[in-house]
Amino acid sequence: RQSRALAFLISAAHDRVRMDLSQGLLNLGQFEAAYALIADSVKACNDESIEKLEQLDDELRRSRPEETEDVITWLDNEGELEALLSMREKRKQQAAYRCLRMFIDAPSFRKRLDKLCAFPWVNCANTVDSFLRQLCDVGGRQGVPDKEQLEIDAAYQARYAFNIARSDYRAAAETM
């Protein structure tokens, strides 16, 4: 029982270290190395909708901000192993969402959205497309500063190229 709790905490710490390292690599412009670190993690998105992943992230942050609280609750209540495993799956999805969000929102990566097509994005391509759609959605494009407009244009081009690369021509046409 305690060994399972320890394994849960080690796994959570491993996810955090991997995400921090990936963030550092992104800041250095090492996109391939950063993706290699998070590739296994982002699979846990299971191509869920952004709204569902954001809701899960928000819910977990409000109810139990740390994984240690999951384990403490489980040990205190002598709960079933299934409860801890269920929480671990939710935490994996939360970590996957945060990794994707970190990757796509990184300022250095935003300048190189064309690199997006170079990665396979296994089990999360629709989620990545949803993130790109969010980058494109800017209400009332009137009065947008030129720099910001260039970022929006780059997001449209990246989403178009991303969908063409994965043969989703309907989503590509929707982008334009």
N, C-alpha and C positions, 0 to 999 in steps of 0.2 A: 504494500500500500504506500509506504513512504518512498519506495524506489520509483513508483509510478509518478508520484508527486514531484520527485526530484527530476525525473526525465522530462516532465512537462515544463518545469522551470528552466532546465537546460535548453530545451528546444526553443522556448520563448526568448531566452538570452541570445541564442544563436541567430534567431530571426532579426533581433535588434542590431546585433553586430554586423550582420550581412547588409542590412539596410543602411547603416551608418557608413560602412565602407563603400557601398554603391553610391551614396550621396557624394562622398569625397571624390570618387572616380569621375562622376558626372561633372563636378566642378572643374576637374582637370581636363575635361574633354575626352576622357577615355570611355566612350559609349559602349564599345564591345565588351570591355572588362566589366563595366557596371551592369550590363544586361546579363552577362554570364553569372553574376552573383545573384540576381533576382529571378532568373528564368524559372527555376523550380518553384519559387514562392508564388509567382503570379499565376501559375496554373490553378491555384486554389480559388481564383475568381469564378471559375466555372461559367464564364460568359454571362454572369449575372448583370442585371441592369445597374447603371450607376446609382439610381435612386435607392435601390435595395442595398447596395454596398455602403452608400453614405448613411443610410438609416441604421444599418448594423454597426458601423463605426461610431456613430453618434450614441447609439444605445449602449454600447460597451464602454465608451468613455464616460458616460454619465453614471452607469450602474457600478461598474468595476473598472476603474482606470488602469489597474495593474493586474498582470497575470498572477502575481502572488496572492491577490485577494481571491481568485478562483480556487487556488489550492487550499488556502486557509479555510474557506467556506466548506470545501469538500471534506477536509480533514476534521473540522469541528462537528459537522453534521453526520459524520460517518456515512456519507452519501454513496450512492452506487458509482461504480467505475464508469458506467455509461454517461452519467452526468458530467464527469470530468472530460471524457472523450468528446462529448457533444460541445462542451465549451471550447475545447482545443480546436475543433473544426471551425467554430465561429471565429476564434482568434486567428486561425490560418487565413480565413477569408478576409478578416480585417487587415492582417499584415499584407496580403496580396493587394488589396485595394490601396493601402498606403504606399506600397512599392510602386504600383502603377502611377498613382497620383504624383509621387515624388519624381519619378522618371520623366513623365510628360510635362510636369510643371517646372522642372529645373531650368533656370534661365539659360544655361549653356546649351541645353538640349533644344529649348524653344528656338534658338538661333539656327539649329540644324535639324529641323523637323523632317528634312529629306532623308535623314538616317533611319527614320522610323520603319521604312519599308525593308530595311536590311535584316530585321529581326523577325523570327517566326511567330512570336506571340501565341504560343500553343495554349489552347483552351481559354483564351481571353481576347481574341481578335475583335469580337463585337463590343467588348468593354472598352478596348482601346479606341475603336471608332466612336463610341459614345463620348469619351473624353475629348476627342478631336472635334466632335460636333459642339461640345460645350465651348471650346476655344473659338469656334467660328461664330457662335451665337452672341452677338452684341446688339442690344436693342438700339434702334434708331441710329444708324451709322452717320448721321449728320453731325458735324462738328468734332469728329474723332481726330485727335492729333495724328500727324503724318507717321510718326514712329509707331504708334499703336496700330494705325491702318496697315502698315507694312507687316506687323505681326499677325494681324487678322488675315491678310492676304496669304501669308505663309502658311497659316493654319488651314485655309481652304485648299491650297495647293497640296499640302501634306495629306489631308484627308482624301482628296481626289486620287493622288498617287497611291496611297495606302489601299484604297478600295479597288483600284485597277490592278494592283499587284496581287491581291487575293481574289481576283475575278468576280468581284461584287460590283457589277456595272450599274445596277440600279442605285446603289448607295453613292457611287461615283457621280452618276448623273444628278442625283439629288443635291450633291454638293455644289455643282455648278448651277 
